[in-house]
Amino acid sequence: MFVNTYTLTRSAAVAVCAFALIGCGERVARNSSPSTSGTSNEAPEGAVAAERAKLSPEDRALVEAQEWCVISNDEQLGSMGAPIKLTIKGQPVFVCCRGCVKKAESNPDATLAKVEELKAKAKANKSDKTDKGKAH
């Protein structure tokens, strides 16, 4: 049986695309975006805490201040392994995985603006949780 190179290449491309789509679908289904919903489906707290525990205390505090990946905003830092620290224009920035590194570095101004937005949201969420705890 003869199979030409074109058929093999096309089949391989279809398989790669299918695997990419399946992987993206699983990631989106696991976590909802913090910006689109009031409550999020965060990764199990124990798993996130275990990954964050791999960081220094200083970096852990920075991750908790940022909370979400600057590129994949639906990924809680620590949900895909230990967060990756970048330094962009002298500022610490965390991403969820190696796949986000290049994107974060490619547009430093937008990345730093997003970090500040994420920090403000995380601070507001922690403040809301503290206020609710005091009301009881």
Salt bridges, closest charged atoms under 4 A:
GLU51 OE1 - LYS54 NZ 2.90
ASP59 OD1 - LYS85 NZ 2.87
GLU67 OE2 - ARG52 NH2 2.94
GLU75 OE2 - ARG27 NE 3.36
GLU75 OE1 - ARG30 NH2 3.12
ASP109 OD1 - LYS89 NZ 2.50
GLU117 OE2 - LYS114 NZ 2.97
GLU117 OE2 - LYS121 NZ 3.47
